[in-house]
């Protein structure tokens, strides 16, 4: 598994829109280099690779702790309701993101205040009145 991880890191850092060669690996991150490969490697690809490794390790640790806590090797996030909460948060962030892209004014304004723009409607479900729901028209 460790060999596969090292191979995946090397392949992820090597291939992309900007080619990265061995000379880019040897260039220190703070110096100016003639090619863009070193900049892409040290400032874009390696931070993303390290972050992906940390997220994967955190997810694995969370899964192992859940299985150890319930003494069940088949324990999953649904056991604690984590997947339902994550789905609710994903829906809320999608709704707020869509509203902000449409230009909805949702910071404390009400539907009768004239602050909303065309194409936005206000949620009448269980959502707070300050969070808009954009219409599909």
N, C-alpha and C positions, 0 to 999 in steps of 0.2 A: 504494500500500500504506500509506503514511503517513497519507493521508486516511481510509482505512478504519479504521486503528488509532485515530485521534483520535475518529472517529465512534463506534466501539465503546466507548471509554472514557467518552465523554459519555453514551451510552445506558445503560451499566452503572451509572453514578453517578446518573443521573436517575430511572430507573424501579425500583420495588420496593414493598414493603409500606408503607413510609413515604415520602410524597412529598417530594421535595427541589426547592426552588425557587431562583431566582437570589439571593434574599436569604440563603439558607443558604450559598451559595458565597462571598458577600461577608463573612460573619461570620468573624472570626478564630477559630481553633480553641480558644484558651484562654479566651474570654469566655463568660459565660452568655447563652444566647439563649432567648427565650420558646418557640420551637418545638423539637421533637425532630429536625427535619430536619437541622439543622447538626451535631448530635451524631452522628447516624447517618452523615452524609456524612464527617465528619472522622475519626471513631473506628472505623467499621466498613467502609464501602464503599471509601474511598480506600486504606486499607492493604491490603485484599484485592485491589484492582485493581493496585496497585503490585507486590504479591507475585506475582500472576498474570503480569504483564509480565516480571518478573525470571525466573520459572520458564520461561516461553516462550523468553526470550532464551538462558537456559542450555541448554535442550534443543536449540535451533537451533545454538548454538555447538558443543555436543557432537556433533551430527550432521555439521556442517561439518568438524570436526576428524577425525572418523572417516573421512569421505570423502577428506580430504586426506592422512591418514596412509597409507591403503591405495591411494591414487591410483585410486579406483574410485568413479564417481559413483552407483553403485547399492549402495554399502556400507550395511549395516543393523546394528542391535545384535546380531543373531544371529551375525554374523561373529566377534565376540569372546566370545560366550557370555554376554553381559550379560543377554539376555532370560531365559535359563535361571536365572541367579542371582537375577534379580528375581522370577521365579516362585517360586523356593524361599523367598526372604525373605517374599513375600506369603503363602505357605502357612503358614510358621512364625508370622508375626504373627497370622494369622487363628486358628490353633490356640491360641496363647497367650491371645488376646483372648477367645475363646469359653470357655476354661477359667476365666479370671478372672471372667467374667460369671456363670458357674455357681457360683462360690464354691469352686473347687478350691484347695486349699492346695498350692502347687508350689514353694515356696521351701525346697529342701533336704529336704523330708519324703519318706518312702518309702511305697509302698502298704501296707506292713505296720505302719506307725507309728500308724495310726488317725487320721491328720490329714486324710485325704481325706473329702469329704462324699458323700452319695448322688448318683448321676447322673454321677460322674466315674470314668473308668477311666484306667489308666496305659498309656502307649504301650509296645508291645513291639517296635516296629520299630527303625530306626536312630536314633531320637531319643534324647537323653539321658534318663535316668531322672527327672530333676528337672522335665521338661516334661510335663504331663498331656495326655491327649487325652480330651475329653468325649464320652460316649456320646450317642446320639440318643434314648435312652429316658428 
